[in-house]
Amino acid sequence: MTFYQNSKPTDSTKHFTIHMNGSTPLRNGVKQQQPRHSIISNLSSRDELFADDLLYTREESFCTYTPLKILVTTFNVNGRRPPTNLSDWLSFDLNSPPELIVIGLQEMDLALGSYVVDNNVKENEWLFTLQRNLPHTYRMVESSRLIGIFMAIFCKRGLKISVSDSFISSIPTGFLNLGNKGGVGISIRLNDTSICLINSHLPAGNELNKRNQDFRLISQMRFNNGFGIFDHDAVIWLGDLNYRLDTPLSYEEVIRRLQDHKFAQLFYFDQLKEQQRLRVAFNGFFEQQPSFRPTYKFDPGTHNWDTSEKKRIPAWCDRILYWIRDKNVRLEQLTYSSAEKVVFSDHKPVLSLFNLHVKKIDQDKRNAVYEQLLREVDKKQNELLPQISLSQTEFNFGTIYFDRPVVAELTIKNTGQAPTHFIFKSAKMENEEHEKWLTITPQSSFLDVGVTVEVTLQILVYDENACNIQTNNTQLNSILIVHLNGGRDYFIVIDARYSREVEEEDLISF
């Protein structure tokens, strides 16, 4: 068992997170109409679940795929009003335009009153300017806002691919969880492909641990269609992620290397890539290595790096990453660039063009495949029982201190002869208060035969949940259930002891 404990806010904890919700989303977000066949009356619901999971592995036989270009851009606008002309930012090849455009803004509204009274003046102002700067052939299909974090999706008019089932959600973080930091999400369906878009603004400065923790909190986002973020076929995550450069180089040395275009040398010190390597945050996400200059921090109105007294070391704070459920989902990041000419903010916009192969289900072919699978399941019921192996079933995290995350890793492998889907449930679902200190990532996943998934379990006692722990040396216990579609349940025991005493090294540093 591997544990990672952070004792200082400069280092590395690990990983994702998800939320203890027992619901399992339907495949692709909709209930597919199954053919009615005499064999079905003889099969249990468990057998039908087997067939559903097997069906997913045979999509190539009843699906057609259409390429769809998605232009994604993120921009921290530093509370500025939008200029009339955004052509230095929102430009693309009109001979081969994207079918979808996703625009994410951070710090759209910095007015203190926005945290008390909902005020959409800035939102309307920005939305009007964005629409005016896009060709009239685009229409907005959905938007989501949390104070100054805003995201909108625009679709090309006359698009033959269906854009449907849009849902929005948000997770506020930051000071008192008022939403000066956090994330907004949009869940949509493109024909029969589900995609989730997340725009987030993570904590700034030296708050590496808080960036990782906010990532975990936002990862718990759920939508009214029952989906969590990682229940979609694909996820695109954009925003001002605020990861900096952990470099021994001075400000002047960094500037010199940037002037010599030695971007790769500096990107070696990128915090986000290190957190991914340690499997602390954005595990399983992909990203082209930026070939453009860092996008923060500039003196507004100029192309000059920060000349203030702080002289912040430039960093690639603004990022666009993507995640796919499995190899059946084809999403490619074609380009990754910044809009260098834009100078009205202390950030530069970042843009990325994606190509998504959108699937369309032929229901007649699907029904024929499904009937065949039902026959196979009927013949091989015992062989097709879903089975997994767990790297361990008991986790003792030892002593936990306030605001000191401890992380352990669990490996789940599909050892059966059929694909399956697992979801974590709590043995005490009726009262989740005691488990706010525990996060799990991913909470649910599809597992093909022989495939393994790394799950991260994190215990963190912080302001919001510490008040529920009344005494020192409190035992933190939980029993987790790993539930398989149509299969048995597996149990995992979590133990820890929470101490209100100050950790020894904190006393030394004090």
N, C-alpha and C positions, 0 to 999 in steps of 0.2 A: 504494500500500500504506500502510495506517495502522497505526502502532505506538503502543502506550501503555506507558510504563515508569514504575513507581512507585519513587520514591526515598525517600519518607517514608511512615510508616505512617498518615498522616492522609488520604491522598488516594484516588485512584480507579484501580483496575485493572479489567480487563474480562473477565468473563463466565462462562459455563457450563463444563462439562467432561464428558468421558466416557472410557470405558475401552477399551483396545485389545483387544477380544474379537471374534474373527472370526465368532461365531455370529449368525445372523439369526433372530429369533423368527418363528414362524409367525403369520400374520395372526390376530388375536384369540386367540392363545395355543393354538389347537387345530388339528389337521389336519382340514380339512373333507373330507367324502367327495365326490369328484367323480363325476359320471355317467360310466359307461363307454360310450363311443361309438366307432364305427369310425374316426372322424377322429382320435382321440387317438393311435392307433398310428402315425399318419403325422406327428405333431408332436413336436418336440424338447422337452426339459424347459425350454429357454429360451422356447419359444412358450407353454408352460403358465404360466410365470412372468408373461409379458405378460398373459395372460388373467386371472391372479390380481389383478394390479394394476388392470386395467380393471374387474374385478368390483367392486373397492372403491368405484369412482366411481358405481356403479349400485345401491348398496345400497337406495336408496329404493324400487326396484321389487320387492324381495323381502324387505324388513324391515318389521316393525311396531314402534311405539315406545310405551313405557309410562312415564309420569312417575313419578319416585321422589324423595321428599324425604330429604335427608341433613343431619342436624344435626351440625356439627363444632365442637368446643370445644378450646381449649388453655389450660393453666394451669401457671405455675411456682409450685409449692406451698412453695418455700423450706425443704424438709426437714421440714415440719410434719406431724404426724399428722392424719389426716382427722377433722373433726368429725362428730358423729353425723348431723346434719341438713345436707344440701346443697341444700335447696330454693331458697335464694337464688341458686344457680348453675344447677343442672340442672332447669330448669323449661321447659315448652313447652305449647302449646295441645293439651289432651287431646282436643278435638273434631277436630283435624286433626294428629295426631302424625306425626313423621318415621318413615319405614320403617327407616332406618339411623341409628345414633348413633355418632359417632367421638369418642373422648375421648383427648386427648394431655396427658401430664404431664411436667414437667421438675423436676429437683431433688427427685424423690420420695424419694430416699435419699442423704443427704450423709455417711453414716458412712464413715470412711476404710477400715474393714475390708471394705467392699463392693467395693473395687477389687482386693482380694487373694483373698477367698473369696466365691463367689456366695452371696448371702443373699437369699431371697425373702420375708422376713418383712414388710417394708414393702409389697412388691407385693401380697401376699395381704391385708394389712390394707386397702389402698386399694381393691383389687378387690372385697372383701367390702362395703365401704361404698358403692362406686359401684353395685353390683348392688342393694343394699338401697334406694338412693334412686331407682332407676329403676322404672317400673311392671313388675309381674311378667310383662307381656306381651312383654318383651324378653329375649333370650338372647344370650350372648356367642358370637361365631363365630370370633374370632381375637384374639390379643394378641401384642405384641412388646415386649421390654425390653432396654435397654442401661444397666446400673447404675441411674442415677436418671431415665433417659428411658424413658417407658412410653407405650404406645398400645394401646387396645382398641377393637374394633368390636362393636357390639350390633345385633341384627337383630330386627325385630318378628316375633313368632311368627305362623305362618300366612301369611307373605308369599308371594304367588303368583309373585313373581320369584325365580328360582333364584340362590342365592349359593353359589359353588363355586370350586374351584381356588385356595385361599388359600395364599400363600407369604409367609414373613417373611425379613427381612434386616436388617443393621445395619452402620454404618460408625463405628468409634470414632475420635475425634480428641482434642484437648486434651493435657494433660501426658503425655508418653510414650505417647500414643495409648491411654491406659487407659480412656477412655470417659467422663470427667467432662464432656466435650462430644462432639457427634457427632449421629447420627441413626438412627432405626429406621424401617423401611418394611414395609408390608403390601400385597401384590398380590392382588387378588380379581377374580372374574368375576361380573357381574350379568347373567344370561341370556347374551347374546353381546357385552356391553360390558365391556372390561377397564378397571380403575381402579387407580391406585396412590396410596397415602396415605403421606406422609412426616411424621414428627414430629422436629424437630431443636432442639438447643440450641447456639447459636453463641457464639463468644467475646464477652466483655463489655468494657466500658470503651472505651478509645481504640483498640482493636484492629480497626480497620475492614478493613485488608488481610487479617487472619486470618479475619474473618467471611466475606469474599468467598472466600478460599481454602478454608475449610471447606465453604462451599456447593459449590464445585467438587468437592471430595473426596466429599461425600455424593452428589452427582449421578452419581458413578461406580457407585453401588449397582446390583447385579444380583441377580436371584432365580433359584431353581433351575428355574423354567420357561423360562429362557433370556432373559427380558425384562430390559432396562434400564429405568430410570424412564421415559424418553421413548419407549419402545416401546408404552406403554399408550395407550388412547383418551383418557384424562383423568388428570390428576394433581392432588391437593389437598395442598398443603404448609402445615403448621401448625407453630407452636412459638414458643419464646422466641428470636427471631432477633437480638435485642440491638442492632438498628440504632438509633442515637441521633439527636439533633437537632444539626446543624452550624449553630449560630446565634450571631451576635454579641451577642445579648441576654443580659443577666445573669439569674441565678436569679430575682431579685425581679421583673424585667420579665416573664419567662415566666409566673410565678405570677399576676401581674396579668392577663395576657391570657387565661389559663385561667379565671380568675374571671369574666372578661367573655365567656366562651364563644367566644373568637376562635380556634377550633381550626384553621380553614383557614389562617389567617395563620401559625400555628406549624408546621403540616404541610408548609408550603412548604420548611422546613429539614430535612425527613426524609431521613436518609441512604439508606434503602432505595430511595425513589423516585428519588433522584439516581443511585444505582448502576444502577438499571434504565434510566434515561435514557441513561447512558453505556454501557449494555449490558455491564456488568461482572458483575452477578449477577441472577438471577431474570429473565433476558431471556425474553420471551414469556409471562410470568405476568401474570395479571390480579388486580385487587383493588378492591373498592369503597373510596372514600376514607373513612376512619373519621370518623364523626360523634360519636364518644364521646371522653371525656377520655383522655389518655395513661394507660397501664396500669402504669407504673413510674416512680419508686419511691415507695412509701408507707411510713410508719411502721407496722409490723405492729400490728394491733388497732385501728387508727384509719383515718380518711379523710384524714389529713394527708399532704402531700407530705414527702419526706425532710427531716427537721430535724437530721440528724447533722452532724458537722463537714464532711463532704464536700458536703452539699447538692446532690445529683445533680439535674441538670436533668431534669424529667419527659420521658418519651419513649414512643412507641408501639413498645415492644419486642416485644410479643406480637401475632403476625399470622397471618392465614389467607389464602393465595393459591391460585389455581388456574391450570391450563394445559390446553389441549385440543389434540389432534393436528391437527385441521383443522376446516373449517366443517361437516363432516358430524356432528361431535360436538356435542351440545347440552347444555351445562352452564351454569346460571345461578346467580349468587350473589344470593339474594333479600334476605337481611338480614345485618347486620354490627353487633355490639353488644358491650358489656362488662357484666359482672355487678358493678355498683358496690357492692352491699351486702356483698359478701364482703370480710372484713378480716383474716383470720388469716395471710395472706401479705403480702410486700412488693410483690406483683403483683396485678392484677385478672384474673380469667378473661375470655377473649374467646370469643364464640360467633358462628357463621355458619350460616345455613340455605341449602342448595343445592337446586336442582331439576335432576335428571339425567334425560334422556330415554333410557331403557334400550332397546336394540334386541333384537329377537327375530327370528332368521332363519327364514324359511319355506324348508325345504330343497328342496321340489319346485320352487318358483318360482326359487330360486337355481340349481338344476341346469339348468333350462331357459335361464336367462340365460347360464349358463356355456357351455352347448353352442353357443348363438348366438355368443358371443364367440370360441370356438374356431374357428368357421367364418370369422369376420371376420379373425382372426389368420392363418389359413391362406391367405386371399386377399391379405392386405396385410403379409406378413412383413417385407419390407424397409422399408416405410413406418413400421412400428410398432417398429423398433429403438429402444431407449431412447437418448437423447442428452442430455448436459448440457454446460453451459459453466462453466468455472472462471474467476474473476476473475484468478487468476494461478496458476502452477505451481511457482514458486520463492520461498522465503521466507528471507531472510538477516536474522536477528535482531540481528546485530552482537555486541557484547560483553555478556555476562550476568554479573551480580554476585550474590553469595550473598544469598538472601532478597529479591531484587528482581524481582518478576514482570514479564515483558514479554509483551504481547499483540498479536496481529495478527488481522485479519479476512479471511475468505475468503467470497466469495459464490458459491453454486452455483445455477444456474438450469436448469430442465428445458426444453430447447430442442427436444425431440422432439415427436412427435404422439401419444404415449401416456404415461400416468402411469408412474412408476417408483419404486423404493425403493433408496436408497444406504446403504452402510455403510463406515466407514473401517476399513482393516486395515493392519497394519504389514508391511513387507517382511521383517521379521525376527521373525516371530511366535514362533519357537522360543526366543528370548531377549529378553524385554521389559525386562530390568534397565536397559539404557541409556536406555530411554524413560520412566522414571518422572518425568523432568523435563518431559515433554510431556503436556499434557492437551488434549482436543478436545471441543467442545460445539456441537451435538449430534453424537454419533458415528454415529447412523443416523437416517433420517427418510424418510417417504413424501413424494414430490414429484408433485403434479398437473401437468398440462400448463401451461407458462407461469409456474409458481410458482417463487419464489426462496426460499432459506433462507440466513441468515447463520450462518456457522460461526466459532467463536472458537478460535484456536490460542494456547496459553499455554506459555511456558517459565518454569519456576521451579525453581531449585536451592536446596534447604533441607536441614535436618538429615538426613532419611532417605535422600536420594539423593546428598548431597554426599560421603558416605563412599565411594561407588562411583566417584567422579571423583578419581583419585589425584594428578594433576599440574596445575600452573598452566597457563593458556593451552590447556586441553583443547578440542579441536573437538567440538562436539555436532552430530551428524548423524543424520538419519533420512529414510527414504523412506516416504511414506504412499501407500497404494493406496485410491482411491475406487472401490469395487466396485458396479456396478449389477446389479440382478436381471435376468438374461437379456441383459446387455449387456457392453460392453467395460470394461476397467479404465482408470482415469486415475491418473497418478502426480504426486505433489507432493514436492518436495525441501525439506527443512528443514536450515538451517545456522545455527550460532551458535558463539561462542567463550566458554568459561567462564574468568573471571579470578578468582583468589583474592585479588587486590589489593583494598584498600579503595577504594571509589568516592570521587572527589575531594570531592564535597560532604559526604560523611560525615566526612572529615577536617576540613573547615571547621567542621561543626556540633560535632565533638568538641572 
